[in-house]
Amino acid sequence: MEKTSKSPLKSIITIVISLAFAGFFLWLALRGLDFKVIQQSLAKANYLWVLFASVFGLLAYWFRAIRWNLMLEPMGHSISNSNSLWSISFGYLMNLTIPRSGEVARATALYGVEKVPVDKSFGTIILERVVDLICMLGFLGLTLLFKYEAIVSFYENSGVTLNPNKIFLVLAVLIGGTVLFFAFKKKLANVPFLGKIVNFIDGIFQGLTTIFKLKEKGKFILYTLGIWISYYFAAYLVCFALPETSAFTFADGFFIIVVGTMGMIIPASGGIGAYNLAMKYGFMALFISVGKSADLGGEMGLTYSFISLPLQIVIMLVMGLISIPMLAKARNEAASKKEF
């Protein structure tokens, strides 16, 4: 009974904290802003380009769904692409309520319709994040190559600093913990309480290692490229909706997706506030790098974020809300066939 009472309280606290993050970063982004400029820019925007961008946003969902199926195959689980798609959509919907809860919700939703163990599917989700990080580093490399001055300006304006010692410490703890886990895994597995934890972690590692057992590595690479090319155009095409940013180059698009991803990493509800602030500083850096006004860049960055972020949230809401009845239908069909 005590456990049940604490669970909603914990969720409420998490939501309140994420909303506080969103509110704080949104205040930082909007302070000193002339709202009339933003309203005028939004009024004259060409939303046909936003519609084109939404197509690529939806394509990314589909490519990710098919790729997830490829990642689960080496563990003996062949799932339907539709169940994969709706599980992913449900996970993104949960991320809008409690940041970072979507990964667990996605794995749990898949278990409900495909009976894939949560620990193993969760391991593949972690693997996805690793692959996404590698792709992100690729975009960062392209940005450094073509927009180095903008990157430097962005860090100077945002005040972001990286502490190499902290990064080294985190890596050392992760590597040391992994070595200790495998060294004592068999002994710990026999301990009543720890055994379940060990088996769960072991399942995650099995999911992580599926990349070495993929039957169709070429398809995995193609779908990964498809996901990130879709992300790129979903972000870049929105620039053409605004006259002030319609002349942005492909290299500018690399910069925008890197900065936008950095904003979405912060655990604020739906990226609200953090994404807006990142775009403000990002566009300021882009405008400064070509000798234009930083203030105009900040205004255009916020205008862009007020188009791009709602687009992302609407896609998450629509796909997520559709996923609820679709997953329920799949569970009922599975139950009627006595698969469970």
SULWORA-V685788 format. One line per field, one symbol per residue. burial: 1 if it has 16 or more other ideal C-beta (glycine too) atoms within 10 Angstrom, else 0. A space follows every 50 residues. Layout:
burial->???
//
This chain:
burial->00000000000001000100110011001000000001001000100011 00110110111111111111111110101000111111111111111110 11101111111111011111111110110011001100110110001001 10110011000000000000000000000000000001000000000100 11111111011000000001001101110111111111111101100100 01111111111111011111111111111111111111100001001111 1111111110111011101100100110011001000000
//
